[in-house]
Amino acid sequence: METASILIWLAAALAVSEGLALIPALKSNSLFQVIFFCLKAIYNGIKTKEV
């Protein structure tokens, strides 16, 4: 149950990040890019472990 809720939160955060990435001003922000890539890496890592 713990991992399921974590996955849901990560998926939601990733969806929000990808939505915000459409805004050029935020896309040029290096801090935002670091957070986005960290989220994506963590999400992909957990997704591959689950499968």
C-alpha positions in Angstrom: 0.0 0.0 0.0 2.9 2.4 0.8 4.5 1.9 -2.7 1.1 2.4 -4.4 0.6 5.8 -2.8 4.1 6.8 -3.5 3.6 5.8 -7.1 0.4 7.9 -7.3 2.1 10.9 -5.9 5.1 10.6 -8.2 2.8 10.1 -11.2 0.8 13.2 -10.2 4.0 15.3 -9.7 5.4 14.1 -13.1 2.1 15.0 -14.8 2.2 18.5 -13.3 5.9 18.8 -14.2 5.2 17.9 -17.8 2.3 20.3 -17.9 4.5 23.1 -16.6 7.3 22.2 -19.0 5.0 23.5 -21.8 5.6 27.0 -20.3 8.8 28.4 -21.9 9.6 30.6 -18.9 9.7 27.6 -16.5 11.4 25.4 -19.0 14.4 27.8 -19.1 14.7 27.7 -15.3 17.6 25.4 -14.5 16.3 24.6 -11.0 13.0 23.5 -12.4 14.9 21.3 -14.9 16.9 19.6 -12.1 13.7 18.9 -10.1 11.9 17.6 -13.3 14.8 15.3 -14.2 15.0 14.0 -10.6 11.3 13.3 -10.6 11.5 11.6 -13.9 14.5 9.4 -12.9 12.8 8.4 -9.6 9.5 7.7 -11.4 11.2 5.6 -14.1 13.3 3.7 -11.5 10.3 2.8 -9.5 8.2 1.9 -12.5 10.9 -0.6 -13.8 11.2 -2.1 -10.3 7.4 -2.7 -10.1 7.4 -4.5 -13.5 
